[in-house]
């Protein structure tokens, strides 16, 4: 998809940057900037640590005993 240069410049889109294309009201097409995440692992795992630290050895033992 080619986005006109004046629109790219106004939005600050860079070549190769990913966008999301959605349908809008009354048949309009909505193009949104794809929000990049600087630390995706923190989103998947969470930013707060669990109150009880579980050593990896304990987890491995529990897996083996199943």
C-alpha positions in Angstrom: 0.0 0.0 0.0 1.4 3.4 -0.9 0.6 6.3 1.5 0.9 9.7 -0.2 4.1 11.6 0.7 2.3 14.6 2.3 0.3 12.3 4.6 3.5 10.3 5.6 5.3 13.6 6.4 2.4 15.0 8.3 2.2 11.8 10.5 6.0 11.3 10.6 5.7 7.8 9.1 9.1 6.4 8.0 9.6 4.0 5.0 9.0 0.5 6.0 7.1 1.4 9.2 4.2 -0.9 9.9 0.6 0.4 10.0 -2.8 -1.2 10.9 -5.6 -0.9 8.3 -9.2 -1.1 9.7 -12.6 -0.4 8.4 -14.3 2.6 9.8 -17.8 4.1 9.9 -19.6 4.6 6.6 -17.2 2.5 4.6 -14.1 4.6 5.5 -10.7 3.0 5.7 -8.7 3.9 8.9 -4.9 3.6 8.8 -3.3 3.6 12.3 0.4 3.6 13.2 1.4 0.2 14.6 2.5 0.8 18.1 5.9 -0.7 18.6 7.0 -2.0 22.0 10.5 -1.4 23.2 10.4 -4.3 25.6 7.9 -6.9 24.4 9.0 -9.5 27.0 7.8 -7.2 29.8 4.4 -7.1 28.2 4.2 -10.9 28.0 5.7 -11.7 31.4 4.7 -8.6 33.3 6.6 -5.8 34.9 6.1 -6.8 38.5 7.9 -9.8 39.8 6.0 -12.6 41.6 6.1 -12.1 45.4 7.5 -15.7 45.8 10.7 -16.4 43.9 10.7 -20.0 42.6 14.1 -21.3 41.7 14.3 -22.9 38.2 15.5 -26.2 39.8 12.2 -26.4 41.8 10.2 -25.9 38.6 12.2 -28.6 36.8 11.7 -31.1 39.6 8.0 -30.5 39.5 7.8 -30.9 35.8 9.8 -34.2 36.0 7.5 -35.6 38.7 4.4 -35.2 36.5 
